[in-house]
């Protein structure tokens, strides 16, 4: 955005927000699918170990090790799911701001919000960034969240209807 004709503060301009999010340590993870999956698996494993330790104190599960193992295994998926949801919300916010025709911004605080209509050339540029850069990340995050939810639901069904 050209600073001469754009009233939006530099840190609130959608393109700059996209660059800042892309350069952040956590939000840049979904750009590299292998790295992101490693982080999710590591968080799942660490949460699983914590859940197993907590579950060992249960009187009910001390007689049935398979059930407490399964509960720990499937409930520990909540951590990777929450990480994925948080990343999705951040990237979706940037996608909406890039794809929007208007930019909502604050000059000095929350009480003086303004709206600026983007010029056509800027809107096309930011829509291109949203379509090429951000949309594949959102699609990837939705697929990963769907897979995690499917595994959690199958775990609930296994636990609920098993004879174990």
Phi and psi in degrees as a GROMACS rama.xvg file:
@    title "Ramachandran Plot"
@    xaxis  label "Phi"
@    yaxis  label "Psi"
@TYPE xy
-76.1995  125.514  UNK-2
-67.35  -23.7911  UNK-3
-71.0296  -31.8378  UNK-4
-115.275  1.17801  UNK-5
-107.934  117.621  UNK-6
-79.9276  -8.69424  UNK-7
-72.4878  130.202  UNK-8
-58.1222  147.296  UNK-9
-53.8892  -41.6364  UNK-10
-74.6352  -11.8486  UNK-11
-104.268  2.69444  UNK-12
-75.0841  133.27  UNK-13
-55.0779  -39.624  UNK-14
-64.4531  -41.8097  UNK-15
-69.4151  -35.5096  UNK-16
-63.8273  -38.7562  UNK-17
-63.4125  -44.946  UNK-18
-63.4478  -42.2269  UNK-19
-63.4462  -42.8035  UNK-20
-67.2385  -38.8382  UNK-21
-65.7174  -29.9889  UNK-22
-89.7863  -9.85873  UNK-23
-73.1208  151.931  UNK-24
-64.3817  -47.8357  UNK-25
-76.8961  -47.3749  UNK-26
-75.0951  -13.0253  UNK-27
-84.4698  -9.31797  UNK-28
-58.4713  -44.8095  UNK-29
-64.4797  -15.353  UNK-30
-67.7314  -32.0256  UNK-31
-107.405  103.605  UNK-32
-61.7531  -41.5394  UNK-33
-64.5624  -45.2642  UNK-34
-62.7842  -42.0188  UNK-35
-64.2815  -43.1779  UNK-36
-65.0478  -36.6029  UNK-37
-62.8612  -41.6274  UNK-38
-64.609  -41.9294  UNK-39
-64.6769  -43.6321  UNK-40
-65.3386  -40.379  UNK-41
-63.8503  -43.5765  UNK-42
-65.351  -36.4305  UNK-43
-64.298  -44.5929  UNK-44
-64.192  -44.7877  UNK-45
-64.7122  -43.5585  UNK-46
-64.997  -36.979  UNK-47
-61.6514  -44.181  UNK-48
-62.101  -43.3124  UNK-49
-63.0166  -43.2841  UNK-50
-66.0341  -36.9161  UNK-51
-64.3709  -42.8561  UNK-52
-62.456  -41.9401  UNK-53
-66.8867  -40.5421  UNK-54
-68.5195  -24.652  UNK-55
-66.1948  -17.7323  UNK-56
-82.6045  -6.2101  UNK-57
-79.5308  134.671  UNK-58
-70.0918  -40.5023  UNK-59
-61.5883  -43.0611  UNK-60
-81.8638  -8.6906  UNK-61
-70.1903  -19.7011  UNK-62
-93.3782  -17.3523  UNK-63
-133.348  89.4551  UNK-64
-67.8091  -33.4917  UNK-65
-64.7126  -41.4887  UNK-66
-65.7895  -42.3514  UNK-67
-72.8754  -28.0918  UNK-68
-66.3703  -45.4809  UNK-69
-65.3355  -41.8706  UNK-70
-62.2037  -44.2476  UNK-71
-64.0133  -40.877  UNK-72
-62.9734  -48.3143  UNK-73
-81.6475  -33.3458  UNK-74
-74.7043  -23.8728  UNK-75
-71.6173  -9.99161  UNK-76
-71.2446  -8.68766  UNK-77
-63.1924  -35.4055  UNK-78
-64.7542  -52.1438  UNK-79
-61.3121  -32.3793  UNK-80
-66.6993  -43.208  UNK-81
-65.7161  -37.75  UNK-82
-61.9474  -45.0644  UNK-83
-64.8084  -41.4381  UNK-84
-64.0142  -42.0113  UNK-85
-63.1637  -43.2396  UNK-86
-65.0076  -39.973  UNK-87
-61.4443  -44.7645  UNK-88
-62.5543  -40.6789  UNK-89
-64.7752  -47.587  UNK-90
-69.0886  -34.5449  UNK-91
-66.5601  -36.5215  UNK-92
-61.8169  -45.569  UNK-93
-65.2203  -40.7673  UNK-94
-58.8112  -46.1537  UNK-95
-64.2759  -39.4691  UNK-96
-69.6404  -36.2144  UNK-97
-70.2728  -37.7063  UNK-98
-84.1306  -14.759  UNK-99
-72.7426  152.991  UNK-100
-82.9003  -20.1669  UNK-101
-120.015  151.24  UNK-102
-116.442  119.295  UNK-103
-91.7263  133.301  UNK-104
-146.652  167.557  UNK-105
-122.422  130.622  UNK-106
-75.3973  -47.7488  UNK-107
-135.332  -12.5731  UNK-108
-174.516  -178.465  UNK-109
-67.3761  -19.7726  UNK-110
-86.1017  -8.25549  UNK-111
-125.593  54.4181  UNK-112
-68.189  142.191  UNK-113
-129.758  164.497  UNK-114
-128.166  134.681  UNK-115
-124.938  130.921  UNK-116
-86.8601  127.082  UNK-117
-71.6499  143.656  UNK-118
-69.6073  159.538  UNK-119
-59.2654  -43.4215  UNK-120
-65.4185  -37.8417  UNK-121
-69.4413  -40.226  UNK-122
-62.2031  -41.6623  UNK-123
-64.6972  -42.6374  UNK-124
-62.3523  -46.746  UNK-125
-71.4962  -32.7658  UNK-126
-65.4233  -36.5146  UNK-127
-65.3076  -43.4581  UNK-128
-60.9743  -43.5745  UNK-129
-62.6837  -42.0269  UNK-130
-73.0987  -40.5844  UNK-131
-87.2355  -40.1206  UNK-132
-93.8096  -48.6524  UNK-133
-88.1791  -39.5216  UNK-134
-59.7952  -41.7632  UNK-135
-63.2668  -33.5744  UNK-136
-66.5611  -43.5309  UNK-137
-63.1213  -41.2414  UNK-138
-62.8675  -42.4601  UNK-139
-63.3105  -43.4937  UNK-140
-65.6795  -36.9687  UNK-141
-65.6553  -41.7081  UNK-142
-63.5412  -42.0617  UNK-143
-67.1177  -43.2274  UNK-144
-62.9014  -39.2553  UNK-145
-63.9676  -40.8924  UNK-146
-64.6867  -43.1191  UNK-147
-64.257  -44.0422  UNK-148
-63.0287  -39.3018  UNK-149
-62.8314  -41.867  UNK-150
-65.8872  -41.3817  UNK-151
-62.5825  -45.375  UNK-152
-64.866  -38.9728  UNK-153
-66.1604  -34.9591  UNK-154
-64.6928  -40.1024  UNK-155
-62.882  -42.6452  UNK-156
-65.8131  -40.983  UNK-157
-61.6692  -45.0246  UNK-158
-67.9316  -41.387  UNK-159
-69.7703  -41.3646  UNK-160
-108.07  13.2426  UNK-161
-85.44  156.337  UNK-162
-94.1183  0.956606  UNK-163
